[in-house]
């Protein structure tokens, strides 16, 4: 056996187990291949999870933008357009209320006061905010309170006629009805206010302002709304409901959206509707969506940066320590329990895991040391049992041979020689005695020669048995050094030697041994091991007759050749083996005898495996005998290296 290296305590003050050995670079190559396979790493899974999370986030964001955000922004855009319409309408109503207030003021002021300065324009007087004012007679004659050079008299005359013709009648039918604008025949618009003149009962006080492009621009600046008035087809007649309260339509012409409402005016043909069109800024929703996109992108970039920082922290806090623990586990697989513990300085859960792993390795080293000692003790015990078993098989035959030799020695014909000597001494002149003595001595010498040959044969067999005991001890010494002794020998001679080693017990049990087949077959193998195997098999065959129930006890031994293999078989007509236990026949410590050890056939199985062969048993059942076949390579032409077959693993199983 190889001596263990000197035990050197590691840096934790522990002694590495002496049985661990390095297994080369195979484990390291596997580890490198594992490192290259990033698809199963925790880092890759985290990155993939983050990527999937961002894809899902962008998909959900796009869905929310298309299905909820954009419609909501468009709705807000429309609502803004509706508010702008109401703002413009409110501004127009405010202008109309201003005109009404001026009309009420002028109606309560005497004409001499109201017309005290006919040279100054209304814009420079207390009447600021109006373009024309005067009295209208029932026939439509216009009498201005002040003649403004910038105002067309024909247009004012047209406005006045329309107002006098329609407004009194409509206000009498519906006092709540108010028309803020009139449209002349030439298409000009004006905001007007009409009152029954207090100081001129037959006339009406008429005040107005032109609703031209300048007025619309001024209203646009005041309301911050871009709008226009345009002519449209008249709808249903308007009576008492306020027509300016609610916008009616929303149009989208290209990239510009508009919100339009009805704007009632008095025209030549009667009440008529104009279209108040408010233009919605075309990029309102776009700017809002861009702001949302910008916020989303900033959020995504910030989240990516935060997640990258988190990933780096996970790499440092979790992944790197876990990789150190994994590499340590692989070093343990490569180098055994002597591997150095991982360098993990943290004292968190992963650090505690590494410490627990190191404590487990320390306990495993201690357990392995104890197990190695126990295994060695068990191996030595099994070796001792095997040696004792093999030697016991021979000693049983030695005892039988010694008994036979003792019995033969006690039966030697020595008494007749003593009687002959006495007669010769008493009868010196007895011629007949002297004459018959040569014949007697010749006959006695033949008998003694036969006894001598029998004793010599017994002693030779005894010497062979003692030599086999020496071979058993020597074979065990070879096992300790893991060496073998291969030689070319005749199988028939091996059978004869094995039978002679067991002949004493065979004779004592009245067992006949027949050798059949081709015993002159030559093999190259370990003769001593094969002899021990055959003796163990013959010993078990002898034990098959110990129940005393079998008559005509016989053991047949034969040899067959099958290609490069030689089959040596032993068949007896003993007690046989039950089919339920025949598979356990070669297990260690399995026996069917009360005085058995269960080591003989187990030794045979290990030895045949070490020789590159095998051993098999078969039986037709209880009382029908047993056949054991030992197959071994011939070792002559097959190229089988028997020395390499008996390696340390097999010898360790035998108990070295």
C-alpha positions as CSV (number, residue, x, y, z in Angstrom):
1,X,0.0,0.0,0.0
2,X,1.2,3.6,-0.7
3,X,2.1,5.5,2.5
4,X,0.0,8.6,3.1
5,X,1.7,12.0,2.9
6,X,2.6,13.8,6.0
7,X,-0.4,15.4,7.6
8,X,0.0,19.2,7.5
9,X,-2.7,21.3,9.3
10,X,-4.4,23.8,7.2
11,X,-4.7,27.5,8.0
12,X,-7.8,26.7,10.2
13,X,-5.8,24.4,12.3
14,X,-7.4,21.3,10.8
15,X,-5.7,18.2,9.5
16,X,-6.6,17.2,5.9
17,X,-7.8,13.7,5.3
18,X,-5.0,11.4,4.2
19,X,-7.1,9.5,1.7
20,X,-8.0,12.3,-0.6
21,X,-6.1,12.4,-4.0
22,X,-6.1,14.9,-6.9
23,X,-8.0,13.8,-9.9
24,X,-6.2,15.9,-12.5
25,X,-7.6,18.6,-14.7
26,X,-10.9,17.0,-15.7
27,X,-12.9,18.8,-13.1
28,X,-11.2,22.1,-13.9
29,X,-12.1,21.7,-17.6
30,X,-15.7,20.9,-16.7
31,X,-15.7,24.0,-14.5
32,X,-14.3,26.2,-17.3
33,X,-17.0,24.8,-19.6
34,X,-19.6,25.6,-17.0
35,X,-18.3,29.1,-16.7
36,X,-18.5,29.5,-20.5
37,X,-22.1,28.4,-20.4
38,X,-23.6,31.8,-19.4
39,X,-27.1,30.7,-20.2
40,X,-27.5,29.0,-16.9
41,X,-25.8,31.7,-14.7
42,X,-27.6,33.8,-12.2
43,X,-26.2,37.0,-13.8
44,X,-27.6,36.1,-17.2
45,X,-31.0,35.3,-15.7
46,X,-31.1,38.6,-14.0
47,X,-30.1,40.5,-17.1
48,X,-32.7,38.5,-19.1
49,X,-35.3,39.2,-16.5
50,X,-34.5,43.0,-16.6
51,X,-34.7,43.0,-20.4
52,X,-38.0,41.2,-20.4
53,X,-39.3,43.6,-17.7
54,X,-38.3,46.6,-19.8
55,X,-39.9,45.1,-22.9
56,X,-43.1,44.5,-21.0
57,X,-42.9,48.0,-19.5
58,X,-42.5,49.6,-23.0
59,X,-45.3,47.4,-24.4
60,X,-47.6,48.3,-21.6
61,X,-46.6,52.0,-21.9
62,X,-47.4,51.9,-25.6
63,X,-50.7,50.2,-25.0
64,X,-51.6,52.8,-22.4
65,X,-50.5,55.6,-24.7
66,X,-52.5,54.4,-27.6
67,X,-55.6,53.2,-25.8
68,X,-55.9,55.7,-22.9
69,X,-53.4,58.5,-22.9
70,X,-53.8,59.7,-26.5
71,X,-57.6,59.6,-26.4
72,X,-57.5,61.4,-23.1
73,X,-55.2,64.1,-24.5
74,X,-57.5,64.5,-27.5
75,X,-60.4,64.8,-25.2
76,X,-58.6,67.4,-23.2
77,X,-57.8,69.1,-26.5
78,X,-61.5,69.1,-27.5
79,X,-62.4,70.3,-24.0
80,X,-59.9,73.2,-24.5
81,X,-61.5,74.0,-27.8
82,X,-65.0,74.0,-26.2
83,X,-63.7,76.4,-23.4
84,X,-62.2,78.6,-26.1
85,X,-65.5,78.8,-27.9
86,X,-67.2,79.7,-24.6
87,X,-64.5,82.3,-23.9
88,X,-65.1,84.0,-27.3
89,X,-68.8,83.9,-26.9
90,X,-68.4,85.4,-23.4
91,X,-66.2,88.1,-24.8
92,X,-68.8,88.9,-27.5
93,X,-71.6,88.9,-24.9
94,X,-69.4,91.3,-22.8
95,X,-69.1,93.6,-25.8
96,X,-72.9,93.4,-26.3
97,X,-73.5,94.1,-22.6
98,X,-71.2,97.1,-22.9
99,X,-73.2,98.4,-25.8
100,X,-76.4,97.9,-23.9
101,X,-75.0,99.8,-21.0
102,X,-74.0,102.7,-23.2
103,X,-77.5,102.6,-24.9
104,X,-79.2,102.8,-21.5
105,X,-76.9,105.7,-20.5
106,X,-77.6,107.6,-23.6
107,X,-81.3,106.9,-23.3
108,X,-81.4,108.6,-19.9
109,X,-79.3,111.6,-21.0
110,X,-81.0,114.6,-22.7
111,X,-80.0,114.9,-26.4
112,X,-78.5,118.3,-25.7
113,X,-76.1,116.7,-23.3
114,X,-75.5,113.5,-25.3
115,X,-74.8,115.5,-28.4
116,X,-72.8,118.3,-26.8
117,X,-69.6,117.6,-28.7
118,X,-70.4,116.4,-32.2
119,X,-66.8,116.9,-33.4
120,X,-65.1,114.5,-31.1
121,X,-65.1,110.8,-32.0
122,X,-66.7,108.3,-29.6
123,X,-63.3,106.8,-28.9
124,X,-62.1,110.1,-27.3
125,X,-65.3,110.7,-25.3
126,X,-67.3,109.0,-22.5
127,X,-68.9,106.9,-25.2
128,X,-65.7,104.8,-25.7
129,X,-66.3,101.3,-27.2
130,X,-69.0,102.2,-29.8
131,X,-68.7,103.1,-33.5
132,X,-72.0,104.7,-34.1
133,X,-75.1,106.0,-32.1
134,X,-78.3,107.8,-33.1
135,X,-82.0,107.7,-33.4
136,X,-83.9,105.5,-35.8
137,X,-87.4,106.4,-36.9
138,X,-90.0,103.8,-37.6
139,X,-89.4,104.2,-41.4
140,X,-85.7,103.4,-40.9
141,X,-84.5,107.0,-41.1
142,X,-81.2,107.3,-39.3
143,X,-80.4,110.4,-37.2
144,X,-76.9,110.1,-35.8
145,X,-75.9,111.5,-32.5
146,X,-72.4,111.9,-33.9
147,X,-71.1,111.5,-37.4
148,X,-68.0,109.3,-37.4
149,X,-65.9,109.8,-40.6
150,X,-64.7,106.2,-40.4
151,X,-68.2,104.7,-40.5
152,X,-70.2,104.2,-43.7
153,X,-73.5,105.9,-43.5
154,X,-75.1,103.4,-45.9
155,X,-73.9,100.5,-43.7
156,X,-75.3,102.2,-40.5
157,X,-78.5,102.9,-42.4
158,X,-78.8,99.2,-43.3
159,X,-78.0,98.1,-39.7
160,X,-80.7,100.5,-38.4
161,X,-83.4,99.4,-40.8
162,X,-82.8,95.7,-39.9
163,X,-82.9,96.5,-36.2
164,X,-86.1,98.6,-36.4
165,X,-87.8,96.0,-38.7
166,X,-87.2,92.9,-36.6
167,X,-86.1,93.6,-33.1
168,X,-89.2,95.3,-31.6
169,X,-91.4,92.5,-32.9
170,X,-89.1,89.7,-31.7
171,X,-88.7,91.3,-28.3
172,X,-92.4,91.8,-27.9
173,X,-93.0,88.1,-28.8
174,X,-90.2,86.9,-26.5
175,X,-88.7,89.4,-24.1
176,X,-85.8,87.1,-23.2
177,X,-84.7,86.9,-26.8
178,X,-81.5,88.9,-27.5
179,X,-79.8,89.2,-30.9
180,X,-76.3,90.7,-30.5
181,X,-75.4,91.1,-34.2
182,X,-76.9,92.2,-37.5
183,X,-75.7,91.6,-41.0
184,X,-76.2,94.1,-43.8
185,X,-76.9,93.3,-47.3
186,X,-73.3,93.7,-48.3
187,X,-72.3,91.1,-45.7
188,X,-70.9,93.5,-43.0
189,X,-71.5,92.6,-39.3
190,X,-72.1,94.8,-36.3
191,X,-73.0,94.4,-32.7
192,X,-76.0,96.6,-31.9
193,X,-78.2,97.7,-29.0
194,X,-81.8,99.1,-29.6
195,X,-83.9,101.0,-27.0
196,X,-87.1,102.9,-27.3
197,X,-86.1,106.5,-27.1
198,X,-87.3,108.2,-23.9
199,X,-87.0,111.7,-25.1
200,X,-88.3,111.0,-28.6
201,X,-91.2,108.6,-28.2
202,X,-91.7,107.9,-31.8
203,X,-88.1,106.9,-32.4
204,X,-85.6,104.3,-31.2
205,X,-82.1,104.8,-29.7
206,X,-79.6,102.7,-31.8
207,X,-76.0,102.1,-30.6
208,X,-73.5,99.7,-32.4
209,X,-70.0,98.6,-33.1
210,X,-68.7,97.2,-36.3
211,X,-67.8,93.5,-36.1
212,X,-65.0,93.6,-38.6
213,X,-61.6,91.9,-38.9
214,X,-60.1,94.5,-36.6
215,X,-62.7,93.8,-33.9
216,X,-62.2,90.0,-34.3
217,X,-58.4,90.4,-33.9
218,X,-58.9,92.5,-30.8
219,X,-61.2,89.9,-29.3
220,X,-58.6,87.2,-30.3
221,X,-55.9,89.1,-28.4
222,X,-58.1,89.6,-25.4
223,X,-59.2,85.9,-25.2
224,X,-56.0,84.5,-26.6
225,X,-58.1,82.4,-29.0
226,X,-57.7,82.1,-32.7
227,X,-61.2,82.2,-34.3
228,X,-63.2,83.4,-37.2
229,X,-66.9,84.0,-38.2
230,X,-68.1,82.7,-41.5
231,X,-71.4,82.4,-43.2
232,X,-73.2,79.0,-43.2
233,X,-76.5,77.5,-44.1
234,X,-79.3,78.6,-41.6
235,X,-80.7,76.0,-39.4
236,X,-83.9,75.9,-37.5
237,X,-85.3,79.2,-36.3
238,X,-84.1,80.3,-32.9
239,X,-86.7,81.6,-30.5
240,X,-86.2,81.5,-26.7
241,X,-83.2,79.2,-26.0
242,X,-79.8,80.8,-25.8
243,X,-78.0,79.6,-28.9
244,X,-74.5,80.3,-27.8
245,X,-74.4,78.0,-24.7
246,X,-73.0,74.8,-26.2
247,X,-70.7,74.1,-29.2
248,X,-72.2,71.9,-31.8
249,X,-69.5,70.4,-34.0
250,X,-65.8,69.4,-33.9
251,X,-64.0,69.2,-37.2
252,X,-60.5,68.0,-38.1
253,X,-59.2,69.4,-41.4
254,X,-55.7,68.0,-41.9
255,X,-53.4,68.9,-39.1
256,X,-55.7,71.7,-37.8
257,X,-58.7,70.9,-35.5
258,X,-61.6,73.3,-35.2
259,X,-64.5,73.7,-32.9
260,X,-67.5,75.5,-34.3
261,X,-70.7,76.9,-32.8
262,X,-73.8,78.8,-34.1
263,X,-73.7,82.5,-34.0
264,X,-77.2,84.1,-34.7
265,X,-77.5,87.3,-36.6
266,X,-80.3,89.4,-38.1
267,X,-80.2,89.5,-41.9
268,X,-82.4,90.8,-44.6
269,X,-84.4,87.6,-44.7
270,X,-84.7,87.4,-40.9
271,X,-82.8,85.5,-38.2
272,X,-79.8,83.7,-39.6
273,X,-76.8,81.6,-38.2
274,X,-73.2,82.3,-38.7
275,X,-70.5,79.8,-37.9
276,X,-68.1,80.7,-35.1
277,X,-65.0,78.7,-35.8
278,X,-62.3,78.3,-33.1
279,X,-58.9,76.9,-34.2
280,X,-57.3,74.4,-31.8
281,X,-53.5,74.5,-31.7
282,X,-52.5,71.5,-33.8
283,X,-49.5,70.5,-31.6
284,X,-51.2,70.5,-28.3
285,X,-51.6,66.7,-28.0
286,X,-48.3,66.2,-29.7
287,X,-46.5,68.4,-27.2
288,X,-48.3,66.6,-24.4
289,X,-47.3,63.2,-25.8
290,X,-43.7,64.4,-26.3
291,X,-43.7,65.5,-22.7
292,X,-45.0,62.1,-21.7
293,X,-42.4,60.4,-23.9
294,X,-39.6,62.6,-22.4
295,X,-40.8,61.7,-18.9
296,X,-41.0,58.1,-19.8
297,X,-37.6,58.0,-21.3
298,X,-36.1,59.8,-18.3
299,X,-37.8,57.3,-16.1
300,X,-36.6,54.4,-18.2
301,X,-33.0,55.7,-18.3
302,X,-33.1,56.4,-14.6
303,X,-34.5,52.9,-13.9
304,X,-31.9,51.3,-16.1
305,X,-29.1,53.2,-14.3
306,X,-30.6,52.2,-10.9
307,X,-31.0,48.6,-12.0
308,X,-27.5,48.5,-13.4
309,X,-26.2,49.8,-10.0
310,X,-28.4,47.1,-8.4
311,X,-27.0,44.5,-10.7
312,X,-23.5,45.5,-9.8
313,X,-24.3,45.4,-6.2
314,X,-25.9,42.0,-6.6
315,X,-22.8,40.9,-8.5
316,X,-20.6,41.9,-5.6
317,X,-22.9,40.9,-2.7
318,X,-24.6,37.8,-4.1
319,X,-23.2,36.4,-7.4
320,X,-19.5,36.7,-6.6
321,X,-19.7,34.9,-3.2
322,X,-22.0,32.3,-4.7
323,X,-19.4,31.7,-7.5
324,X,-16.7,31.4,-4.9
325,X,-18.7,28.8,-3.1
326,X,-19.4,26.9,-6.4
327,X,-15.7,27.0,-7.3
328,X,-14.9,25.7,-3.9
329,X,-17.4,22.8,-4.3
330,X,-15.7,22.0,-7.7
331,X,-12.3,22.1,-6.1
332,X,-13.6,19.7,-3.5
333,X,-14.7,17.5,-6.4
334,X,-11.3,17.8,-8.0
335,X,-9.0,17.8,-5.0
336,X,-11.0,16.1,-2.3
337,X,-11.6,17.4,1.2
338,X,-8.2,19.0,1.3
339,X,-9.3,22.0,-0.8
340,X,-8.9,25.4,0.7
341,X,-12.1,27.1,1.9
342,X,-13.4,30.1,-0.1
343,X,-12.3,33.6,0.6
344,X,-15.6,35.2,1.7
345,X,-15.2,38.0,4.3
346,X,-18.8,39.0,4.6
347,X,-20.8,37.9,7.6
348,X,-24.2,38.0,5.9
349,X,-26.4,35.0,4.9
350,X,-24.0,34.0,2.1
351,X,-21.0,34.4,4.4
352,X,-22.8,32.2,6.9
353,X,-23.5,29.7,4.1
354,X,-19.8,29.6,3.3
355,X,-18.9,29.1,7.0
356,X,-21.5,26.3,7.3
357,X,-20.1,24.7,4.1
358,X,-16.6,24.9,5.6
359,X,-17.8,23.3,8.9
360,X,-19.5,20.6,6.9
361,X,-16.2,19.9,5.0
362,X,-14.4,19.8,8.3
363,X,-16.8,17.3,9.8
364,X,-16.7,15.3,6.5
365,X,-12.9,15.2,6.8
366,X,-13.1,13.9,10.3
367,X,-15.8,11.4,9.3
368,X,-13.7,10.3,6.4
369,X,-10.7,9.8,8.6
370,X,-12.7,7.7,11.0
371,X,-14.3,5.8,8.1
372,X,-10.9,5.2,6.6
373,X,-9.6,3.8,9.9
374,X,-12.8,1.7,10.3
375,X,-12.6,0.5,6.6
376,X,-8.9,-0.4,7.1
377,X,-9.7,-2.3,10.2
378,X,-12.6,-4.0,8.5
379,X,-10.4,-4.8,5.5
380,X,-7.7,-6.3,7.8
381,X,-10.4,-8.3,9.5
382,X,-11.7,-9.6,6.2
383,X,-8.1,-10.4,5.0
384,X,-7.5,-12.2,8.2
385,X,-10.8,-14.1,7.8
386,X,-10.0,-14.9,4.2
387,X,-6.5,-16.2,5.1
388,X,-7.9,-18.2,8.0
389,X,-10.6,-19.6,5.8
390,X,-8.2,-20.7,3.1
391,X,-5.7,-22.0,5.6
392,X,-8.5,-23.8,7.4
393,X,-9.6,-25.6,4.3
394,X,-6.0,-26.9,4.0
395,X,-5.6,-27.7,7.7
396,X,-8.8,-29.8,7.6
397,X,-7.2,-32.0,4.9
398,X,-3.9,-31.9,6.8
399,X,-5.6,-33.3,9.9
400,X,-7.2,-36.0,7.7
401,X,-3.8,-36.9,6.2
402,X,-2.2,-37.0,9.7
403,X,-4.9,-39.3,10.9
404,X,-4.4,-41.5,7.9
405,X,-0.6,-41.5,8.4
406,X,-1.0,-42.3,12.1
407,X,-3.4,-45.1,11.4
408,X,-1.0,-46.5,8.7
409,X,2.0,-46.2,11.1
410,X,0.1,-48.1,13.8
411,X,-0.6,-50.9,11.3
412,X,3.0,-51.5,10.2
413,X,4.0,-55.2,10.4
414,X,6.8,-54.8,12.9
415,X,5.6,-57.5,15.3
416,X,6.5,-60.4,12.9
417,X,10.0,-59.1,12.7
418,X,10.3,-59.1,16.4
419,X,8.9,-62.7,16.6
420,X,11.4,-63.8,13.9
421,X,14.3,-62.3,15.8
422,X,13.2,-64.1,19.0
423,X,12.9,-67.5,17.2
424,X,16.3,-67.1,15.6
425,X,17.8,-66.3,18.9
426,X,16.1,-69.4,20.6
427,X,16.6,-71.8,17.7
428,X,19.9,-71.2,16.1
429,X,20.1,-74.7,14.6
430,X,16.6,-74.7,13.1
431,X,17.3,-75.4,9.5
432,X,13.7,-75.1,8.4
433,X,13.4,-71.6,9.9
434,X,16.6,-70.6,8.3
435,X,15.5,-72.0,5.0
436,X,12.1,-70.2,5.0
437,X,13.4,-67.0,6.4
438,X,14.4,-65.5,2.9
439,X,10.9,-66.1,1.6
440,X,9.4,-64.6,4.7
441,X,11.6,-61.5,4.6
442,X,10.9,-61.1,0.9
443,X,7.1,-61.2,1.6
444,X,7.5,-58.8,4.5
445,X,9.6,-56.4,2.5
446,X,6.9,-56.3,-0.1
447,X,4.3,-55.4,2.6
448,X,6.6,-52.8,4.2
449,X,7.3,-51.4,0.8
450,X,3.6,-51.0,0.2
451,X,3.2,-49.3,3.6
452,X,6.2,-47.1,2.8
453,X,4.7,-46.0,-0.5
454,X,1.4,-45.2,1.2
455,X,3.1,-43.2,3.9
456,X,5.2,-41.5,1.3
457,X,2.2,-40.6,-0.7
458,X,0.4,-39.3,2.5
459,X,3.5,-37.3,3.4
460,X,3.8,-35.9,-0.1
461,X,0.2,-34.8,0.0
462,X,0.8,-33.4,3.5
463,X,3.8,-31.5,2.2
464,X,1.7,-30.2,-0.7
465,X,-0.9,-29.0,1.7
466,X,1.7,-27.3,3.8
467,X,3.1,-25.7,0.7
468,X,-0.4,-24.5,-0.2
469,X,-0.6,-22.8,3.2
470,X,2.7,-21.2,2.4
471,X,1.3,-20.1,-0.9
472,X,-1.7,-18.5,0.8
473,X,0.5,-16.5,3.1
474,X,2.8,-15.6,0.2
475,X,-0.2,-14.6,-1.9
476,X,-1.5,-12.3,0.8
477,X,2.0,-10.7,0.9
478,X,1.8,-10.2,-2.8
479,X,-1.6,-8.6,-2.4
480,X,-0.2,-6.2,0.1
481,X,2.4,-5.1,-2.5
482,X,-0.2,-5.3,-5.3
483,X,2.0,-7.8,-7.3
484,X,1.1,-10.9,-9.1
485,X,2.9,-14.1,-10.2
486,X,1.9,-15.1,-13.7
487,X,3.1,-18.3,-15.2
488,X,2.1,-20.8,-17.9
489,X,0.8,-24.1,-16.4
490,X,-1.4,-27.1,-17.3
491,X,-4.9,-27.0,-15.9
492,X,-4.8,-30.7,-15.4
493,X,-1.9,-30.4,-13.0
494,X,-3.7,-27.7,-11.1
495,X,-6.8,-29.9,-10.8
496,X,-4.6,-32.8,-9.5
497,X,-3.0,-30.6,-6.9
498,X,-6.3,-29.2,-5.8
499,X,-7.8,-32.7,-5.5
500,X,-4.8,-34.0,-3.6
501,X,-5.1,-31.1,-1.2
502,X,-8.7,-32.1,-0.5
503,X,-8.2,-35.9,-0.9
504,X,-8.1,-36.6,2.8
505,X,-11.5,-35.1,3.5
506,X,-12.9,-36.7,0.3
507,X,-11.7,-40.1,1.5
508,X,-13.1,-39.5,4.9
509,X,-16.5,-38.6,3.5
510,X,-16.4,-41.4,0.9
511,X,-16.5,-39.0,-2.0
512,X,-15.5,-40.0,-5.5
513,X,-13.8,-37.5,-7.7
514,X,-13.9,-37.9,-11.5
515,X,-11.9,-35.7,-13.9
516,X,-13.4,-35.3,-17.4
517,X,-13.0,-33.0,-20.3
518,X,-9.6,-31.7,-21.4
519,X,-7.4,-31.3,-18.4
520,X,-4.3,-30.9,-20.5
521,X,-5.3,-27.3,-21.5
522,X,-2.6,-24.8,-20.8
523,X,-3.3,-21.2,-19.6
524,X,-1.2,-18.3,-18.4
525,X,-2.5,-16.8,-15.2
526,X,-1.8,-16.6,-11.5
527,X,-1.6,-20.2,-10.6
528,X,-1.7,-19.7,-6.8
529,X,-4.9,-17.7,-6.9
530,X,-6.6,-20.1,-9.3
531,X,-5.5,-23.0,-7.0
532,X,-7.1,-21.3,-4.0
533,X,-10.3,-20.7,-5.9
534,X,-10.5,-24.3,-7.0
535,X,-9.8,-25.5,-3.4
536,X,-12.5,-23.3,-2.1
537,X,-15.0,-24.6,-4.7
538,X,-14.0,-28.2,-3.9
539,X,-14.4,-27.5,-0.2
540,X,-17.9,-26.2,-0.8
541,X,-18.7,-29.3,-2.9
542,X,-17.5,-31.4,0.0
543,X,-19.8,-29.5,2.4
544,X,-22.7,-30.2,0.1
545,X,-22.6,-33.9,1.3
546,X,-22.4,-33.2,5.0
547,X,-26.2,-33.7,5.6
548,X,-25.6,-37.4,5.0
549,X,-28.7,-37.9,2.8
550,X,-26.8,-38.5,-0.4
551,X,-25.5,-41.9,-1.4
552,X,-23.0,-42.5,-4.2
553,X,-21.3,-39.2,-3.6
554,X,-19.5,-37.9,-6.6
555,X,-17.7,-34.8,-7.7
556,X,-17.0,-34.2,-11.4
557,X,-14.3,-31.8,-12.6
558,X,-13.9,-30.8,-16.2
559,X,-12.3,-28.3,-18.5
560,X,-13.7,-26.7,-21.7
561,X,-12.2,-24.3,-24.1
562,X,-14.3,-21.5,-25.7
563,X,-12.2,-19.3,-27.9
564,X,-9.7,-17.4,-25.8
565,X,-11.4,-18.5,-22.6
566,X,-11.0,-21.6,-20.5
567,X,-13.9,-22.9,-18.5
568,X,-13.1,-25.0,-15.4
569,X,-16.3,-26.5,-13.9
570,X,-17.1,-28.5,-10.8
571,X,-20.3,-30.4,-10.5
572,X,-21.5,-32.4,-7.5
573,X,-24.7,-34.4,-6.7
574,X,-25.0,-32.9,-3.2
575,X,-27.8,-31.0,-1.5
576,X,-28.2,-28.3,-4.2
577,X,-29.1,-24.6,-3.9
578,X,-32.5,-22.9,-3.7
579,X,-33.1,-20.6,-6.6
580,X,-34.1,-17.8,-4.3
581,X,-30.6,-17.6,-2.8
582,X,-28.3,-18.6,-5.7
583,X,-27.9,-14.9,-6.7
584,X,-26.5,-14.2,-3.2
585,X,-24.0,-17.1,-3.2
586,X,-21.0,-14.9,-3.9
587,X,-21.9,-12.0,-1.5
588,X,-19.6,-11.3,1.4
589,X,-20.6,-13.1,4.7
590,X,-23.4,-15.0,3.0
591,X,-23.5,-18.7,4.0
592,X,-26.0,-21.5,4.4
593,X,-24.0,-23.4,6.9
594,X,-24.0,-22.9,10.6
595,X,-20.2,-23.0,10.8
596,X,-19.6,-21.1,7.6
597,X,-18.0,-17.6,7.3
598,X,-19.4,-16.5,4.0
599,X,-15.9,-15.5,2.8
600,X,-14.8,-18.4,0.6
601,X,-17.0,-17.9,-2.4
602,X,-16.8,-14.1,-2.0
603,X,-13.0,-14.5,-2.2
604,X,-13.4,-16.7,-5.3
605,X,-15.6,-14.0,-7.0
606,X,-13.2,-11.2,-6.3
607,X,-10.2,-13.3,-7.4
608,X,-11.8,-14.4,-10.6
609,X,-12.6,-10.8,-11.4
610,X,-9.0,-9.9,-10.7
611,X,-7.9,-12.5,-13.1
612,X,-10.2,-11.1,-15.8
613,X,-12.6,-13.9,-15.5
614,X,-15.8,-14.8,-13.7
615,X,-17.4,-17.4,-11.6
616,X,-21.0,-18.6,-11.9
617,X,-23.2,-21.1,-10.0
618,X,-26.2,-23.0,-11.1
619,X,-28.5,-25.6,-9.6
620,X,-31.7,-27.4,-10.5
621,X,-32.9,-27.0,-7.0
622,X,-32.6,-28.6,-3.6
623,X,-31.3,-32.2,-3.7
624,X,-30.2,-31.9,-7.3
625,X,-26.6,-30.9,-7.0
626,X,-24.7,-27.7,-7.9
627,X,-22.5,-26.7,-10.8
628,X,-19.9,-24.0,-10.5
629,X,-18.2,-22.7,-13.6
630,X,-14.9,-20.7,-13.4
631,X,-14.1,-18.9,-16.6
632,X,-10.6,-17.3,-17.1
633,X,-8.8,-15.9,-20.1
634,X,-6.3,-18.3,-21.5
635,X,-3.7,-15.5,-21.6
636,X,-2.0,-16.9,-24.6
637,X,-3.5,-15.3,-27.6
638,X,-6.1,-12.8,-26.3
639,X,-3.6,-10.2,-25.3
640,X,-5.3,-10.0,-21.8
641,X,-3.0,-8.4,-19.3
642,X,-3.8,-10.3,-16.1
643,X,-1.3,-8.3,-14.0
644,X,-3.2,-5.1,-14.9
645,X,-6.5,-6.8,-14.1
646,X,-5.6,-7.4,-10.4
647,X,-5.4,-3.7,-9.4
648,X,-5.7,-1.9,-6.2
649,X,-9.4,-1.7,-6.3
650,X,-9.9,-5.4,-6.5
651,X,-7.3,-6.0,-3.8
652,X,-8.9,-3.5,-1.6
653,X,-12.2,-5.4,-1.9
654,X,-10.4,-8.5,-0.8
655,X,-9.3,-6.6,2.2
656,X,-5.8,-5.2,1.8
